[in-house]
């Protein structure tokens, strides 16, 4: 069984290898799901791969985000870099990278946990697509892991240590909804870790999960057929990585897990959160409401990424003749020193505490001070020294915010260039943004009341069962869920068999759903669970038999315009709706259902049960119906009425002053 360790920077790589990791996973400075880690420049990556191979360890490059049209070339060059550096595998989410895979036979392609592999159907789909390994969703029980691991031809990888997301990975939009920083693009601001109110009453951190620690389940995972144990933590310090790898190395070497409980407890000191392995037991209650309790100054909670990239931190340590200063922002830090200048005019001197208070009130480089600390806050500085400190702080923050220059400049082979060649837009994409929606998205319980209002493009219906499909009628497309587990497969097969008999098309929202629909022989469309941000992803999905695709609802205006120019497949675009912001298996209890959750950034959402998951949807919709943009063209403009208490009224409403999601800001 392989032990796979995180390497967020060169020091963590060295720590992982010294502690006995069999493999490491790491990313470049862009195009990976942990962009706030220090990561590696292209030249550093080549050296890192060589160092790991010299120790007998395998190297996996993370390329596990949704890729925009403009990033396709960079993604292809990253694959070429991985090949030239002799990386062993790349972790992916975007279908575009599967389209490029035939040009890189030297590389294994692994499905990232962002691809949401949650059942044996997903693993069989991976096998059909040539994927060699899949990182399983963190929410699975041991029995579900065993079912997925029993699929021949694809290895399974399971997280055993580190942070747990509240939402199923790859199915979270909250950070993007709040400010355009997408977890599906590596820019998550960790909204599940911040305080929330419930019905305007402070509720602490009800969405903050305990951390995973499964050191006592290693033998069970071995029996389940798991090929690799994965430690989460590319934002952790080298010492934490070394200790975490050491614990699991010792367990794999035969030590009694019970004797290592103290070591595992010390790992928890970093985040200050309790540990759990409840998902492995099929338990889902009592897993949330946990936030950092700083147990040790040696490992403060701040080692994890800030939950808000609009703030920075500043530390001022006073020594005999020097001020040692350090600032941090978005997981990156800078340090400098300046002389402790003698105060001549006491009346004009400024205390360090006053400097920190001023910085709290006055932004620097557009950022505000989130936490300021000083070893001697009463130390007085002359105004010139205080100004020098602020000026240097401004310079360092500007450099921290500067976009990395570590672009991959390697030349591409002719075969790859051929695959990247753009096609013209599909002639079926004739509807412009601003025209009336020609398709609805509904829940099964809404269908009867909306049947008389179905537009020309019909309705995509969520939650249909085999029994309900017969009564669905013409113009209906049955939507398969974006997340389903092993116990759900039989019911989905029954639904698909009924759809084939009735001649109904289905919308697929996961790779597992695609495989089941393909095996059933039904017409398929790609839904929002297979979001398209680039034309190569659209081409790949069309090649898999989908008659249409869905543009990512996270996309901003420029990205949609560029995609419209090159998307050779018929496409749908949601222009109104309350999208699923979080989908979780964690149980919050019946008291939370339907109640209004709100955070300090203005996110307002309500949870409800949808199938076997709790799904949070915004209390108010986004609405693009009032926009006009002839450069954005699709086959279907969709009004998503799922979650609406009054779907008829919403369908007939006039465009108002609603949120625009990411349309008028940048998606990061």
C-alpha positions in Angstrom: 0.0 0.0 0.0 1.4 3.3 -1.1 1.9 6.2 1.4 1.3 9.5 -0.4 2.4 12.8 1.1 1.7 16.5 0.4 4.6 18.7 -0.8 3.4 22.3 -0.7 7.0 23.6 -1.1 10.5 22.3 -1.4 11.0 22.1 2.4 7.8 19.9 2.8 9.0 17.7 -0.1 12.2 17.1 1.8 10.4 16.4 5.0 8.0 13.9 3.3 10.9 12.0 1.7 12.9 11.9 4.9 9.9 10.5 6.8 9.4 7.6 4.3 6.7 8.7 1.8 6.4 6.3 -1.1 5.0 9.1 -3.3 4.5 12.9 -3.1 1.9 15.2 -4.8 2.7 18.8 -5.6 1.6 21.6 -7.9 3.0 24.5 -9.9 2.2 28.1 -9.0 -1.0 28.0 -11.1 -3.6 25.5 -12.3 -3.8 23.5 -9.2 -6.4 23.1 -6.4 -4.1 24.6 -3.7 -3.0 27.9 -5.3 -2.4 29.4 -1.9 0.4 27.0 -1.1 3.9 28.1 -2.0 4.0 25.5 -4.7 6.8 25.1 -7.3 8.2 27.0 -10.2 8.7 25.0 -13.4 12.5 24.7 -12.8 11.8 23.8 -9.1 9.4 21.0 -10.2 12.0 19.4 -12.4 14.5 19.3 -9.5 11.8 18.1 -7.1 10.9 15.2 -9.4 14.6 14.2 -9.7 15.0 14.4 -5.9 12.0 12.2 -5.2 13.0 9.7 -7.8 16.5 9.5 -6.3 14.8 8.4 -3.1 12.7 5.9 -4.9 9.5 7.9 -4.5 6.9 8.6 -7.2 5.8 12.1 -8.2 2.3 13.2 -9.0 1.6 16.7 -10.4 -1.7 18.3 -9.5 -3.5 19.8 -12.4 -6.9 19.4 -10.8 -9.0 22.5 -11.5 -11.5 23.7 -14.1 -9.5 25.2 -16.9 -10.6 28.3 -18.8 -10.2 28.7 -22.6 -7.2 31.0 -22.2 -5.5 28.4 -19.9 -5.6 25.5 -22.3 -2.2 26.2 -23.7 -0.6 26.5 -20.3 -2.3 23.3 -19.2 -0.9 21.4 -22.2 2.6 22.9 -21.5 2.3 21.7 -17.9 1.6 18.2 -19.1 4.7 18.5 -21.4 6.7 19.7 -18.4 5.5 16.7 -16.3 6.5 14.4 -19.1 10.0 15.9 -19.6 10.6 15.8 -15.8 9.5 12.2 -15.8 6.6 12.7 -13.4 4.7 9.5 -12.8 1.2 10.9 -12.9 -1.0 13.9 -13.1 -4.2 14.5 -11.1 -7.0 15.9 -13.1 -10.6 17.1 -13.0 -11.3 18.9 -16.3 -12.4 16.7 -19.2 -10.0 18.7 -21.5 -7.1 17.0 -19.9 -8.5 13.6 -20.7 -8.7 14.7 -24.3 -5.0 15.5 -24.2 -4.1 12.2 -22.5 -3.4 10.2 -25.7 -0.6 12.6 -26.5 1.1 11.8 -23.2 1.4 8.0 -23.0 4.3 8.3 -20.6 2.0 9.8 -17.9 -0.6 8.1 -15.8 -3.8 10.2 -15.4 -5.5 10.0 -12.0 -8.9 11.5 -11.1 -8.6 14.1 -8.4 -11.0 14.0 -5.5 -12.4 17.2 -7.2 -13.9 14.8 -9.8 -16.2 13.4 -7.1 -15.6 9.6 -7.5 -18.2 8.4 -5.0 -19.2 4.9 -6.3 -18.2 1.9 -8.3 -19.9 3.5 -11.3 -17.5 6.4 -11.2 -14.5 4.0 -11.0 -15.8 2.0 -14.0 -16.2 5.3 -15.9 -12.6 6.1 -15.0 -11.5 2.7 -16.4 -13.4 3.3 -19.6 -11.6 6.7 -20.0 -8.2 5.2 -19.5 -7.7 6.6 -16.0 -5.3 4.5 -13.8 -6.3 5.7 -10.4 -9.1 7.7 -8.7 -9.0 9.6 -5.4 -12.2 8.6 -3.7 -14.6 11.1 -2.1 -13.9 11.6 1.5 -17.5 10.8 2.5 -17.4 7.1 1.8 -17.8 4.3 4.3 -15.4 1.3 4.3 -18.1 -0.8 2.6 -18.5 1.8 -0.1 -14.7 2.1 -0.5 -14.5 -1.7 -0.9 -17.2 -1.6 -3.7 -15.3 1.1 -5.6 -12.0 -0.7 -5.1 -13.3 -3.9 -6.5 -13.4 -2.5 -10.0 -10.7 -4.0 -12.1 -8.1 -1.8 -13.8 -8.3 1.3 -11.6 -6.5 1.8 -8.3 -8.2 3.7 -5.5 -6.6 6.3 -3.3 -8.2 7.4 0.0 -7.5 10.4 2.3 -6.5 9.3 5.8 -5.3 12.5 7.5 -6.0 16.2 7.3 -8.8 18.7 6.8 -12.3 17.7 5.7 -14.4 19.9 3.5 -18.1 20.4 4.6 -19.2 19.9 1.0 -18.5 17.0 -1.2 -15.3 18.0 -3.1 -15.9 19.4 -6.5 -19.5 20.3 -5.6 -19.0 23.5 -3.7 -19.7 27.0 -5.0 -19.9 29.1 -1.8 -16.5 30.8 -2.1 -17.2 31.5 -5.8 -20.7 32.8 -5.0 -19.4 35.1 -2.3 -16.5 36.7 -4.3 -15.5 34.9 -7.4 -12.8 32.8 -5.7 -13.7 29.2 -6.8 -12.8 26.1 -4.9 -13.0 24.4 -8.2 -10.1 26.6 -9.4 -7.9 26.4 -6.3 -8.9 29.7 -4.8 -11.3 28.6 -2.0 -11.5 31.1 0.9 -12.7 28.4 3.3 -16.2 29.9 4.0 -17.1 26.8 5.9 -14.6 27.8 8.6 -16.1 31.2 9.4 -18.8 32.1 11.9 -22.4 32.0 10.6 -25.7 33.1 12.0 -28.9 31.0 11.8 -32.1 33.0 11.6 -30.0 36.1 12.6 -28.8 34.4 15.8 -25.0 33.8 16.2 -24.4 30.1 15.7 -20.6 29.8 15.9 -19.0 27.7 13.1 -21.7 25.1 12.3 -20.2 24.2 8.9 -16.6 23.7 10.2 -15.7 20.0 10.1 -13.5 18.0 12.4 -10.2 16.8 10.8 -9.8 13.4 9.4 -7.5 10.9 11.2 -7.8 7.3 10.1 -4.5 5.9 11.4 -6.5 3.2 13.2 -8.3 2.2 10.0 -5.3 1.3 7.9 -5.8 -2.5 8.1 -9.5 -2.0 7.2 -8.6 0.0 4.2 -6.1 -2.6 3.1 -8.8 -5.3 3.3 -11.1 -3.0 1.3 -8.6 -3.0 -1.6 -7.3 0.5 -1.3 -4.0 1.0 -3.2 -2.8 4.3 -1.6 -3.2 6.2 1.6 -3.2 10.0 1.1 -2.3 12.7 3.6 -3.9 16.1 3.0 -1.8 19.2 3.8 -0.1 21.2 1.1 -0.7 24.3 3.3 1.0 22.7 6.3 4.5 23.2 7.6 7.4 20.8 7.0 7.4 19.6 10.6 3.7 18.6 10.4 4.3 16.8 7.2 7.2 14.9 8.6 5.3 13.8 11.7 2.2 12.9 9.7 4.1 10.7 7.3 6.1 9.1 10.1 2.9 8.1 11.9 1.5 6.3 8.9 4.8 4.9 7.9 5.0 3.3 11.4 1.5 1.9 11.1 2.2 0.4 7.7 5.4 -1.1 9.2 3.3 -3.0 11.8 3.3 -0.8 14.9 0.1 -0.9 17.0 -2.0 2.2 16.0 -3.0 2.6 19.7 0.6 3.3 20.7 0.6 6.3 18.2 -2.5 8.1 19.6 -0.3 10.7 21.3 1.5 11.4 18.0 -1.8 11.9 16.2 -3.1 14.2 18.9 0.0 16.4 18.3 -0.9 16.7 14.7 -4.3 18.2 15.7 -2.5 21.0 17.5 -1.9 22.8 14.2 -5.5 23.4 13.3 -6.8 23.0 16.8 -9.7 20.8 15.6 -10.8 17.4 16.9 -10.2 14.3 14.9 -12.8 11.9 13.4 -13.0 8.9 11.2 -16.8 8.7 11.3 -17.4 8.7 7.6 -15.5 5.4 7.4 -18.0 3.9 9.8 -21.0 5.3 7.9 -21.7 7.8 10.7 -22.5 11.4 9.7 -23.6 13.2 12.9 -21.6 15.3 15.3 -18.9 16.2 12.7 -19.2 20.0 12.6 -19.1 23.1 14.7 -15.4 22.8 15.3 -13.0 25.7 14.9 -9.4 26.2 15.9 -8.5 26.1 19.6 -4.9 27.3 19.7 -3.1 24.7 21.8 0.4 25.6 21.0 2.3 28.7 20.0 4.7 26.4 18.1 1.8 25.5 15.8 -0.7 28.3 15.7 -3.9 28.1 13.8 -2.6 30.7 11.4 -0.4 28.2 9.6 -3.5 27.3 7.6 -4.7 29.6 4.8 -6.5 32.7 5.8 -10.2 32.5 5.2 -10.3 35.9 3.7 -7.9 37.1 1.0 -8.8 40.7 1.7 -6.8 40.7 4.9 -3.2 40.3 5.9 -1.3 39.6 9.1 1.7 41.5 10.6 4.1 40.5 13.3 6.7 42.9 14.8 9.3 41.4 17.0 11.5 43.9 18.9 15.1 42.9 19.5 18.0 44.9 21.0 18.8 47.1 18.0 16.4 45.8 15.4 12.7 45.4 14.5 12.1 42.0 12.8 8.9 42.3 10.7 6.9 39.6 8.9 3.7 39.9 7.0 1.5 37.1 5.5 -1.3 37.1 2.9 -3.1 34.2 1.2 -0.6 31.6 2.5 2.5 33.6 1.4 4.8 35.5 3.7 7.6 38.1 3.6 10.2 39.1 6.2 12.4 42.1 6.7 14.2 44.1 9.4 14.8 47.7 10.1 16.9 49.6 12.7 15.3 50.4 16.1 15.8 54.1 15.7 16.4 56.2 18.8 13.5 58.6 19.8 14.7 62.2 20.1 11.4 64.0 20.4 9.2 62.0 22.8 6.1 64.1 22.1 6.1 63.1 18.4 6.9 59.5 18.8 4.5 56.8 17.8 3.9 53.5 19.6 3.9 50.2 17.8 0.4 49.6 19.2 -0.8 52.8 17.6 0.8 51.8 14.2 -1.1 48.5 14.4 -4.4 50.4 15.2 -3.9 52.7 12.3 -3.2 49.8 9.9 -6.5 48.2 11.1 -8.3 51.4 9.9 -6.3 52.2 6.7 -5.9 49.6 4.0 -2.5 49.0 2.5 -2.4 47.8 -1.2 -6.2 47.4 -0.9 -5.8 45.0 2.0 -6.8 45.4 5.6 -4.9 44.2 8.7 -6.7 41.1 10.0 -4.3 40.4 12.9 -1.4 42.4 14.1 1.0 41.3 16.9 4.0 42.9 18.5 6.4 41.6 21.2 6.6 45.1 22.7 3.5 47.1 21.6 4.5 50.1 23.8 7.8 50.6 22.0 8.0 54.2 20.7 9.3 55.0 17.2 10.1 58.3 15.6 7.6 59.3 12.8 10.3 58.7 10.2 10.7 55.1 11.3 7.0 54.5 11.5 6.6 55.8 8.0 9.4 53.6 6.8 7.7 50.5 8.3 4.5 51.3 6.6 6.3 52.0 3.2 8.2 48.7 3.4 4.9 46.9 4.3 3.3 48.3 1.2 6.1 47.1 -1.0 6.1 43.6 0.5 2.3 43.2 0.2 2.5 44.4 -3.4 5.1 41.8 -4.2 3.0 39.1 -2.4 0.0 40.0 -4.5 1.9 40.1 -7.8 0.9 37.2 -10.1 3.6 34.5 -10.2 5.9 34.7 -13.2 6.5 30.9 -13.2 4.7 30.3 -16.5 5.7 27.1 -18.3 7.4 28.0 -21.6 8.2 24.5 -22.9 7.6 23.8 -26.5 4.6 21.6 -27.5 4.8 18.6 -29.8 2.8 18.8 -33.1 0.3 16.2 -31.9 -0.6 18.3 -28.9 -1.0 21.4 -31.0 -3.4 19.5 -33.2 -5.5 18.6 -30.3 -5.6 22.2 -29.1 -6.6 23.6 -32.5 -9.9 25.4 -32.1 -13.0 24.7 -34.0 -15.8 27.1 -34.9 -18.9 27.5 -32.7 -21.7 25.0 -33.1 -24.4 26.3 -35.5 -27.0 25.2 -33.0 -25.8 27.8 -30.5 -28.1 30.6 -31.9 -29.7 32.0 -28.7 -28.0 35.1 -27.4 -27.8 36.1 -23.8 -30.7 38.5 -23.3 -33.3 36.4 -25.2 -36.1 34.7 -23.3 -35.2 31.4 -21.6 -36.3 28.5 -23.7 -35.9 25.7 -21.1 -36.7 25.2 -17.4 -35.0 23.2 -14.7 -37.5 21.8 -12.2 -37.8 19.4 -9.3 -40.0 16.3 -9.9 -42.6 17.7 -7.4 -42.9 20.9 -9.5 -43.5 19.3 -12.8 -47.3 18.8 -12.7 -47.9 22.5 -11.7 -45.5 23.8 -14.5 -46.5 21.4 -17.3 -48.7 24.0 -19.0 -45.8 26.5 -19.0 -43.1 24.3 -20.5 -41.2 26.3 -23.2 -40.0 25.0 -26.5 -36.8 23.6 -25.0 -38.7 21.6 -22.5 -37.7 20.9 -18.9 -34.8 19.2 -17.2 -36.3 17.5 -14.2 -34.3 16.5 -11.1 -35.4 13.8 -8.7 -37.4 11.6 -11.2 -37.7 8.0 -10.3 -38.5 5.0 -12.6 -42.1 5.2 -11.4 -42.4 8.9 -12.1 -40.8 8.9 -15.5 -43.8 7.3 -17.2 -46.0 10.3 -16.1 -43.3 12.9 -17.1 -44.6 13.3 -20.6 -42.9 14.8 -23.7 -40.3 17.5 -23.5 -38.8 16.2 -20.3 -35.2 15.3 -19.7 -34.4 13.3 -16.6 -31.5 14.7 -14.7 -29.2 12.2 -12.9 -27.7 13.5 -9.6 -24.3 15.1 -9.5 -23.4 13.0 -6.5 -24.6 9.4 -5.9 -23.3 6.5 -3.8 -23.3 2.8 -4.1 -26.8 2.2 -2.8 -28.2 4.6 -5.3 -27.0 2.7 -8.4 -29.9 0.2 -8.6 -32.5 2.9 -8.6 -30.7 4.9 -11.2 -30.5 1.9 -13.5 -34.2 1.4 -13.1 -34.8 5.0 -14.1 -32.5 4.7 -17.1 -34.3 1.6 -18.3 -37.6 3.4 -18.1 -36.2 6.4 -19.9 -35.0 4.2 -22.7 -38.4 2.5 -23.0 -40.1 5.9 -23.1 -37.6 7.5 -25.4 -36.6 10.2 -22.8 -33.2 11.7 -22.9 -31.2 12.1 -19.6 -28.9 14.7 -18.3 -25.7 13.3 -16.8 -23.9 15.2 -14.1 -21.0 12.9 -13.2 -18.7 10.4 -14.9 -20.5 7.6 -13.2 -23.8 8.9 -14.4 -22.4 9.1 -17.9 -21.3 5.5 -17.8 -24.7 4.2 -16.5 -26.6 6.2 -19.2 -24.2 5.0 -21.9 -24.7 1.4 -20.9 -28.5 2.0 -20.8 -28.4 3.2 -24.4 -30.3 6.5 -23.8 -29.7 9.9 -25.4 -27.4 12.0 -23.1 -26.8 15.7 -22.4 -24.2 17.1 -20.1 -25.5 19.0 -17.1 -24.1 21.5 -14.6 -22.4 18.7 -12.7 -20.0 18.4 -15.7 -19.3 22.1 -16.0 -17.6 23.3 -19.2 -15.1 26.2 -19.0 -13.2 25.5 -22.3 -13.9 24.3 -25.8 -11.7 21.2 -25.5 -13.7 19.9 -22.5 -16.9 20.4 -24.6 -15.3 18.5 -27.5 -14.2 15.7 -25.1 -17.7 15.3 -23.7 -19.3 15.4 -27.1 -16.9 12.6 -28.1 -18.2 10.6 -25.1 -21.6 10.7 -26.7 -23.2 13.8 -25.1 -25.4 15.6 -27.6 -24.9 18.9 -25.6 -22.9 20.4 -22.8 -23.5 23.0 -20.1 -21.3 26.0 -19.6 -20.0 26.5 -16.1 -22.3 28.7 -14.1 -19.2 30.1 -12.3 -17.8 31.6 -15.5 -17.4 35.4 -15.8 -18.4 37.5 -18.8 -15.1 37.3 -20.6 -14.8 33.6 -20.1 -18.3 33.0 -21.5 -17.6 35.2 -24.5 -14.3 33.3 -25.3 -16.0 29.9 -24.8 -18.9 30.9 -27.1 -16.5 31.6 -29.9 -14.9 28.1 -29.9 -17.5 25.7 -28.4 -18.2 23.2 -31.2 -20.9 21.4 -29.2 -24.5 22.6 -28.6 -24.5 24.2 -25.1 -26.8 25.3 -22.3 -26.4 28.2 -20.0 -28.3 28.9 -16.8 -29.4 32.5 -16.7 -31.6 32.4 -13.5 -31.6 30.2 -10.4 -30.5 29.2 -6.9 -27.6 26.9 -7.6 -26.5 24.3 -5.1 -23.8 26.1 -3.1 -22.9 23.1 -0.9 -23.8 19.4 -1.0 -22.9 17.5 2.1 -23.3 14.1 3.7 -22.7 15.6 7.2 -25.8 15.8 9.3 -26.7 19.1 11.0 -29.8 17.8 12.6 -33.5 18.5 11.8 -33.4 21.9 13.5 -31.2 23.3 10.7 -33.5 22.3 7.8 -34.9 25.3 6.0 -33.4 27.9 8.3 -31.5 30.9 7.0 -27.7 30.7 7.3 -25.8 34.0 6.8 -22.2 35.1 7.1 -20.5 38.4 7.4 -19.9 38.7 3.6 -23.6 38.6 2.9 -24.0 35.0 1.8 -27.5 33.9 2.7 -28.6 30.3 2.1 -30.9 27.6 3.3 -30.3 23.8 3.7 -32.8 21.1 2.7 -32.7 17.4 1.9 -32.2 16.4 -1.7 -31.9 12.7 -2.1 -29.3 11.5 0.4 -27.6 14.8 0.8 -28.2 18.1 2.5 -28.0 20.8 -0.1 -27.6 24.5 0.6 -29.1 26.9 -1.9 -29.1 30.7 -1.8 -32.2 32.4 -0.5 -32.3 34.7 -3.5 -31.5 33.8 -7.1 -29.0 35.2 -9.5 -30.6 36.6 -12.6 -29.0 37.3 -16.0 -32.3 37.6 -17.9 -32.0 41.4 -18.0 -28.5 41.3 -19.6 -27.8 41.7 -23.3 -24.7 40.2 -24.8 -24.8 38.9 -28.4 -21.2 37.5 -27.9 -22.6 34.8 -25.6 -24.5 32.3 -27.7 -25.9 28.9 -26.7 -28.5 26.3 -27.8 -30.5 26.7 -24.6 -31.0 29.5 -22.0 -32.2 27.8 -18.8 -34.2 29.2 -16.0 -33.4 27.0 -13.0 -36.4 26.9 -10.7 -35.2 24.1 -8.4 -35.5 25.4 -4.8 -38.1 28.0 -5.7 -41.1 28.2 -3.4 -43.1 29.7 -6.2 -41.8 28.4 -9.6 -44.7 29.8 -11.6 -44.2 33.3 -10.3 -40.4 33.1 -10.7 -40.8 31.9 -14.3 -43.2 34.8 -15.2 -41.3 37.4 -13.2 -39.5 40.3 -14.9 -35.7 40.7 -14.5 -34.9 42.7 -11.4 -32.0 43.9 -9.3 -30.7 40.4 -8.5 -27.2 39.1 -8.0 -25.1 38.4 -11.1 -22.9 35.7 -9.6 -19.6 36.1 -11.4 -20.8 37.7 -14.6 -19.6 41.2 -13.7 -16.5 40.3 -11.8 -13.5 38.0 -12.4 -13.6 34.3 -11.7 -10.4 33.3 -9.9 
